[in-house]
Amino acid sequence: MRYFPSSLLGAALLAIVCTAGAAADDTTVRVVVTNVVKPGGVLLAGAYDSPETWLGATTVTGQEVPVAGNVHDGIVTFEMRLPPGSYAVSVFQDMNGNRKLDTNFIGIPTESSGSSNDAPAKWSAPKFRDAVFTVGDQPMEIRIKLN
């Protein structure tokens, strides 16, 4: 059983990093990623707007954040711009630059990852329903702990 569809997630995150700028009426979502224990690599983050697209190739937006020099007490912060609606965010630390979440032979991630609401991911990928949050028209902050 695969923990994350790593090839799809990596392809999606690579595609979203090249996405055009946000619309004027989008809301700023400050993402605070905690438990960043390894220096180096990049955080790859994707925002999804439905269970059907969750952890797949179709994202609303994404972000690539270099970790070196941006870690302060195990915390990295960045912003995403999203239109009002319901979303779930997934983040992983790509340590080797291959743009995918590496896993061991039984599909458990070998790179740190996390999701909005700290959605649990013990025996499978986190569920969209556990990670979903609502964006309104006012700036907001979410926290994601890497595991």
Secondary structure by P-SEA (a helix, b strand, c coil): ccccaaaaaaaaaaaaaacccccccbbbbbbbbccccccbbbbbbbbbccccccccccccccccccccccccccbbbbbbbbccccbbbbbbbbcccccccccccccccccccccccccccccccccccccbbbbccccbbbbbbcc
